[in-house]
Amino acid sequence: MSVPQVHESDVEELDLPGRHLRWVVSSSGVPAAQCSACVIRVAPGEKVRPAHSHPNGEEVIYIIRGSGRVLVAGEVSAVREGSVVLFPQGEVHMLHNTGAEEMKVICFFAPSTGLENYRMHEDIDFPD
């Protein structure tokens, strides 16, 4: 049996609003049964759009590189390299790169999910 592994560069990158995304723990990456994960890249000034929630699970993000802010359930908080943030099940959230360099983030989901399980909230944005 070989060790289940994948390099992020070997996974298709999706060009989505405000970010480039690769599902590294999924049916096309490492096939874990209980969780999934993606790596996203967010350009300076970009927001991961639209605001969204995960009605069937929770998400934890880890900022690998860059800085910005998150919106979680109406509250805004600054994040930077090394920050870990919980997006609780069902809570509307959003990420904004306010820094001068590309932000790189790994997003962990439990239970396993995909884009089909996102609930979009087009009317929600960061406050001015």
PyMOL commands that set and color helices and strands:
alter all, ss='L'
color gray80, all
select helices_A, chain A and resi 8-10+115-117
alter helices_A, ss='H'
color red, helices_A
select strands_A, chain A and resi 14-16+19-25+36-42+51-53+58-65+67-72+75-80+84-87+93-97+103-110+119-121
alter strands_A, ss='S'
color yellow, strands_A
deselect
rebuild
show_as cartoon
